[in-house]
Amino acid sequence: MRFVFALAALAAVSSSALAAGYPVTVQSCNRDVTFDSAPQRAVSNDVNLTEMMLALGLSDHMAGYTGVSSWKTLDEKLREGVAELPELSPEYPSKEVLLGADADFYFAGWNYGMRVGGEVTPETLAAFDIAVYELTESCIHIMDKPKASMDDLYNDLLNLGAIFDVSDRATALVDGYMADLADFQATLPTLEAPVPVFVYDSGEDKPFTAGRFAIPTALIEAAGGSNIMDDVQSSWVEIGWEPVIERNPEVIVIVNYGDVTAEQKIDFMRSNPAFASIPAVANDRFVVLEYVEATPGPRNIEAVTRLAAAFRE
């Protein structure tokens, strides 16, 4: 896999060189956003978005990150990458947090650091000259978009590359991911039919899961499966248990983060008599993805490999 954090030295580009490719315009959800120069005080929200910035070698352009320690943890790879960066807020940042950091750019998404109608949005931050780029997967919350695909990840990396004048780096990264995925898929044994899969994020009374527009749908399909909630016209969404039981998933993907561990989620499903007839439960076919693997980010290709192995056990 080609996932590496670019060295900080790689990101050191002179201001004159940075200015050479500007102005540049990228599409962020339903907006065209123009940059006259590379942001110098960027803030990213959440672990997966922060990891995208690090994968592109942009730590020298960052004022910090937000939205991690309140409910997620940083693994060793991420701790190393953000060692010189402050966490400005453990949760979604307020306008005051971003202003206090003298931010000039905010990389977030809808339900990844911003809420529709909330205090922090592209419109509210524009008044303070803070540009916003929105995570492509999250655009479904404010507009129509195609079903989730790996292109959502690639689009974000390429747009960030354009914004920060590191397009060559972004293109090389995306080309590498695409080649890795294609090479891996070429080695996979053919399945008779896509494996029906349920994504269990959290919740006991009602499960929180991935619908048609959430990136796990794309990861599952790339690995040879089918999300049983593919017809749910949402991204991450709360549903009832009845359709899970009725649709008989053969594999259950557990998203590991927060106070409830992956093992606790698995134990909950194993111990509930209502789930005994679900093939995935009866045959103990659970696969765990870390949050940074199950949300758009550089570890998505690695996630596909783990899913593909689980689907063929």
Backbone torsions as a table, in degrees:
resi	resn	phi	psi	omega
1	MET	NA	148.3	-175.1
2	ARG	-99.4	21.4	-178.8
3	PHE	-77.7	111.0	175.4
4	VAL	-140.5	148.8	171.5
5	PHE	-83.4	124.4	177.7
6	ALA	-66.3	142.9	179.3
7	LEU	-66.5	149.5	-178.3
8	ALA	-58.7	-34.0	-178.8
9	ALA	-62.9	-31.0	179.6
10	LEU	-64.4	-26.6	-176.9
11	ALA	-86.5	-6.2	-176.4
12	ALA	-79.7	102.0	179.9
13	VAL	-123.0	138.3	-177.6
14	SER	-65.6	152.1	-178.4
15	SER	-63.3	-32.3	179.2
16	SER	-67.8	-38.0	177.9
17	ALA	-68.3	-38.6	179.6
18	LEU	-61.5	-38.2	-175.8
19	ALA	-72.5	-16.7	-170.9
20	ALA	-61.8	-34.9	-175.1
21	GLY	-95.8	14.2	-173.6
22	TYR	-109.6	159.4	0.3
23	PRO	-72.7	154.8	177.9
24	VAL	-131.2	139.9	-179.1
25	THR	-119.9	131.8	176.1
26	VAL	-125.3	156.9	175.7
27	GLN	-93.0	125.8	177.0
28	SER	-119.8	105.4	-172.0
29	CYS	52.2	-116.6	-177.5
30	ASN	-101.7	20.4	-179.0
31	ARG	-121.6	147.3	166.6
32	ASP	-98.0	125.2	-176.5
33	VAL	-118.4	126.2	-177.5
34	THR	-107.6	136.7	178.7
35	PHE	-119.8	131.0	177.5
36	ASP	-90.2	-14.2	177.2
37	SER	-162.6	169.5	179.7
38	ALA	-72.6	133.3	174.6
39	PRO	-57.2	143.6	180.0
40	GLN	-112.4	-15.1	-176.9
41	ARG	-129.3	58.0	-176.2
42	ALA	-77.8	147.6	174.1
43	VAL	-127.6	131.9	175.9
44	SER	-113.5	145.7	177.5
45	ASN	-109.4	133.9	174.8
46	ASP	84.8	158.8	-173.5
47	VAL	-68.7	-39.4	-175.4
48	ASN	-70.8	-39.1	178.1
49	LEU	-69.6	-38.4	176.8
50	THR	-62.8	-38.6	179.4
51	GLU	-65.6	-33.4	174.4
52	MET	-61.5	-44.4	179.0
53	MET	-60.7	-43.6	-179.0
54	LEU	-67.7	-38.4	179.6
55	ALA	-61.7	-27.7	178.2
56	LEU	-91.0	3.1	177.7
57	GLY	71.6	35.9	-171.9
58	LEU	-104.2	15.6	-177.2
59	SER	-60.7	-30.9	179.2
60	ASP	-69.3	-13.7	178.6
61	HIS	-99.7	8.7	-172.8
62	MET	-110.5	141.6	172.9
63	ALA	-91.4	-17.6	-179.4
64	GLY	155.7	-170.5	-180.0
65	TYR	-138.9	166.1	-177.5
66	THR	-140.0	168.4	167.3
67	GLY	72.8	35.6	-178.1
68	VAL	-117.7	-62.3	-164.7
69	SER	-69.8	-15.4	-179.7
70	SER	-66.9	-33.8	-178.2
71	TRP	-144.3	4.5	178.3
72	LYS	-135.9	169.7	178.0
73	THR	-126.5	157.8	175.9
74	LEU	-98.2	129.0	174.5
75	ASP	-80.1	179.3	-173.8
76	GLU	-59.5	-40.2	-178.8
77	LYS	-62.0	-44.5	-179.8
78	LEU	-72.5	-37.9	178.4
79	ARG	-58.7	-40.7	178.0
80	GLU	-64.7	-41.3	-177.1
81	GLY	-66.6	-34.0	-176.7
82	VAL	-104.8	16.2	-174.1
83	ALA	-55.5	-34.5	-177.4
84	GLU	-96.2	4.8	-176.4
85	LEU	-111.9	139.1	177.2
86	PRO	-83.2	147.2	166.9
87	GLU	-85.0	112.8	-173.4
88	LEU	-77.4	-26.3	177.2
89	SER	-156.5	137.1	178.6
90	PRO	-73.5	-16.8	-179.9
91	GLU	-121.4	-166.0	175.0
92	TYR	-56.1	136.6	-179.2
93	PRO	-77.8	151.1	170.3
94	SER	-87.0	169.7	174.1
95	LYS	-58.6	-38.2	-177.9
96	GLU	-63.1	-37.9	178.1
97	VAL	-63.0	-45.8	-179.3
98	LEU	-67.2	-40.3	177.6
99	LEU	-66.6	-39.6	179.3
100	GLY	-64.1	-27.3	177.8
101	ALA	-87.4	0.3	-177.0
102	ASP	56.2	40.0	-177.8
103	ALA	-67.4	143.2	173.0
104	ASP	-118.3	1.1	-177.9
105	PHE	-157.6	138.0	179.0
106	TYR	-129.7	117.6	176.3
107	PHE	-101.2	110.1	-175.2
108	ALA	-150.0	-171.8	176.9
109	GLY	-151.1	171.1	175.7
110	TRP	-74.4	118.3	-170.1
111	ASN	72.1	13.0	168.8
112	TYR	-127.8	52.3	179.8
113	GLY	113.7	-10.4	175.4
114	MET	-139.4	149.9	175.2
115	ARG	-122.4	140.7	177.5
116	VAL	-59.4	124.9	-177.7
117	GLY	80.1	7.3	-176.6
118	GLY	-85.1	-174.7	-177.9
119	GLU	-71.8	-35.2	-176.5
120	VAL	-109.6	109.8	178.2
121	THR	-144.4	167.7	175.7
122	PRO	-55.2	-36.9	-178.3
123	GLU	-70.1	-43.9	-177.8
124	THR	-70.3	-30.7	-179.1
125	LEU	-82.2	-21.6	179.8
126	ALA	-59.8	-32.9	179.6
127	ALA	-63.1	-19.3	-178.9
128	PHE	-111.1	17.7	179.1
129	ASP	58.2	35.3	173.5
130	ILE	-105.2	110.0	179.3
131	ALA	-75.9	149.3	-178.6
132	VAL	-126.3	132.7	168.1
133	TYR	-115.1	128.7	-174.5
134	GLU	-98.6	136.6	176.0
135	LEU	-57.4	127.6	-174.6
136	THR	-58.7	-43.4	-179.7
137	GLU	-53.9	-35.4	-173.1
138	SER	-80.5	-8.1	-175.0
139	CYS	-63.0	-20.8	-179.5
140	ILE	-59.5	-21.1	-179.5
141	HIS	-72.4	-17.0	-177.6
142	ILE	-129.0	-2.6	-177.1
143	MET	-162.7	166.0	172.5
144	ASP	-76.2	144.9	175.8
145	LYS	-152.5	163.8	177.3
146	PRO	-67.0	164.3	174.0
147	LYS	-52.9	149.8	-179.7
148	ALA	-56.4	138.3	176.6
149	SER	-147.8	169.8	177.2
150	MET	-62.6	-22.0	178.0
151	ASP	-62.2	-24.8	176.9
152	ASP	-59.4	-46.5	177.8
153	LEU	-64.7	-48.4	-177.6
154	TYR	-60.9	-40.0	179.8
155	ASN	-60.1	-44.2	-179.4
156	ASP	-64.6	-43.5	-179.9
157	LEU	-64.0	-42.1	179.9
158	LEU	-67.6	-39.0	177.8
159	ASN	-66.9	-41.2	175.5
160	LEU	-62.3	-38.4	176.9
161	GLY	-60.0	-41.6	178.0
162	ALA	-67.2	-43.5	-178.0
163	ILE	-60.2	-40.9	-175.0
164	PHE	-101.2	11.5	178.5
165	ASP	58.0	40.9	173.9
166	VAL	-126.5	42.6	-176.0
167	SER	-61.7	-37.7	179.1
168	ASP	-61.2	-41.9	179.2
169	ARG	-65.1	-44.1	-179.3
170	ALA	-65.1	-42.7	179.7
171	THR	-62.9	-42.3	178.6
172	ALA	-63.0	-39.8	180.0
173	LEU	-65.0	-47.8	-179.3
174	VAL	-64.9	-43.8	178.0
175	ASP	-59.4	-38.1	178.2
176	GLY	-65.3	-44.8	178.2
177	TYR	-61.3	-44.0	-178.8
178	MET	-64.2	-41.2	179.3
179	ALA	-67.1	-42.8	178.0
180	ASP	-58.1	-45.3	-177.9
181	LEU	-65.6	-45.4	-179.4
182	ALA	-63.5	-42.9	179.6
183	ASP	-63.1	-41.3	-179.7
184	PHE	-66.5	-45.5	-178.7
185	GLN	-62.1	-31.4	-179.9
186	ALA	-67.0	-20.6	-179.2
187	THR	-91.8	-8.0	-171.9
188	LEU	-77.3	136.4	171.1
189	PRO	-62.3	141.3	-178.9
190	THR	-72.5	136.4	175.7
191	LEU	-93.8	148.3	178.3
192	GLU	-65.4	-34.2	179.0
193	ALA	-156.0	155.7	177.2
194	PRO	-57.6	139.1	-179.6
195	VAL	-78.6	124.7	178.2
196	PRO	-71.7	128.4	-171.0
197	VAL	-130.0	139.6	172.5
198	PHE	-114.4	134.2	177.1
199	VAL	-99.1	117.9	179.8
200	TYR	-108.4	104.1	179.7
201	ASP	-84.8	-54.3	-175.9
202	SER	-171.2	174.2	175.6
203	GLY	93.8	138.3	177.1
204	GLU	-109.6	-47.6	177.4
205	ASP	-63.0	-43.9	175.2
206	LYS	-139.0	130.2	-178.1
207	PRO	-78.8	144.1	171.6
208	PHE	-96.0	127.3	-171.7
209	THR	-141.7	-179.9	179.5
210	ALA	-101.0	125.1	175.6
211	GLY	-94.8	-161.1	-173.6
212	ARG	-59.2	-31.5	-171.7
213	PHE	-103.0	7.8	177.5
214	ALA	-94.3	145.8	-172.9
215	ILE	-59.6	-29.0	176.8
216	PRO	-56.7	-29.3	176.0
217	THR	-58.1	-43.6	178.8
218	ALA	-68.9	-40.8	180.0
219	LEU	-63.5	-43.9	-179.7
220	ILE	-62.1	-44.9	-179.5
221	GLU	-66.2	-38.9	178.8
222	ALA	-63.8	-26.4	-178.7
223	ALA	-91.2	-5.5	178.6
224	GLY	103.8	17.5	179.9
225	GLY	-116.3	-175.4	177.5
226	SER	-140.9	126.5	177.8
227	ASN	-70.0	121.0	-177.9
228	ILE	-66.3	-14.5	177.7
229	MET	-104.1	26.6	179.9
230	ASP	-62.3	-22.6	-179.6
231	ASP	-88.2	-1.1	178.5
232	VAL	-81.5	116.4	-172.4
233	GLN	-81.5	62.6	179.9
234	SER	-156.8	177.2	175.6
235	SER	-96.9	-95.6	174.5
236	TRP	-91.9	127.7	-167.1
237	VAL	-153.1	150.4	174.6
238	GLU	-90.0	133.7	179.4
239	ILE	-130.9	-171.7	173.0
240	GLY	-99.7	168.1	178.9
241	TRP	-78.3	-22.7	-175.4
242	GLU	-55.6	-49.3	-179.7
243	PRO	-65.6	-27.7	177.0
244	VAL	-64.6	-46.3	-179.8
245	ILE	-65.2	-42.1	-176.8
246	GLU	-67.1	-31.2	-172.4
247	ARG	-92.6	-0.1	169.2
248	ASN	49.5	60.4	176.8
249	PRO	-63.1	141.5	177.8
250	GLU	-90.5	-20.4	177.0
251	VAL	-136.3	141.4	175.0
252	ILE	-117.6	124.8	176.5
253	VAL	-93.2	123.6	178.3
254	ILE	-100.7	126.1	175.4
255	VAL	-91.4	120.7	-172.9
256	ASN	-97.8	110.6	173.7
257	TYR	-172.5	168.7	173.9
258	GLY	80.2	-170.5	-175.3
259	ASP	-72.6	-27.9	179.3
260	VAL	-93.0	117.9	-175.8
261	THR	-74.3	164.9	176.7
262	ALA	-59.8	-40.9	-179.4
263	GLU	-64.7	-36.6	177.3
264	GLN	-66.4	-38.0	177.3
265	LYS	-65.4	-41.7	178.2
266	ILE	-64.7	-43.7	179.2
267	ASP	-61.4	-37.7	178.0
268	PHE	-60.3	-44.2	-178.7
269	MET	-72.0	-38.8	179.1
270	ARG	-63.9	-36.1	-171.8
271	SER	-89.4	-8.3	-177.7
272	ASN	-90.2	116.0	-178.4
273	PRO	-57.3	-27.5	-178.5
274	ALA	-65.0	-21.3	-176.8
275	PHE	-100.5	1.6	-172.3
276	ALA	-60.8	-29.5	-177.0
277	SER	-86.2	-9.0	178.6
278	ILE	-67.6	124.6	-176.7
279	PRO	-54.0	-40.2	-179.4
280	ALA	-62.0	-37.2	179.4
281	VAL	-74.8	-47.0	-178.7
282	ALA	-59.8	-34.3	-177.7
283	ASN	-101.7	6.5	177.0
284	ASP	55.0	47.8	-179.7
285	ARG	-104.8	82.5	176.8
286	PHE	-114.3	142.6	173.5
287	VAL	-131.7	134.0	-175.6
288	VAL	-101.4	129.1	170.2
289	LEU	-115.5	135.7	172.6
290	GLU	-70.5	157.2	-178.5
291	TYR	-53.5	-42.1	-177.5
292	VAL	-69.9	-14.6	175.6
293	GLU	-90.7	-28.9	-174.3
294	ALA	-94.4	-1.3	175.8
295	THR	-119.5	159.8	-175.0
296	PRO	-57.9	126.7	-179.5
297	GLY	172.6	177.1	-174.7
298	PRO	-61.7	-17.2	-177.9
299	ARG	-93.0	10.0	-179.7
300	ASN	-64.6	-35.8	-179.8
301	ILE	-66.3	-41.9	175.9
302	GLU	-59.8	-38.2	178.7
303	ALA	-63.1	-40.6	179.2
304	VAL	-59.9	-41.0	-179.1
305	THR	-64.4	-39.2	179.2
306	ARG	-68.1	-41.3	178.6
307	LEU	-63.6	-44.4	-178.4
308	ALA	-59.7	-39.9	178.1
309	ALA	-64.8	-42.3	-179.3
310	ALA	-66.4	-35.0	-178.7
311	PHE	-69.6	-19.6	-174.8
312	ARG	-109.5	12.1	178.3
313	GLU	-73.2	NA	NA
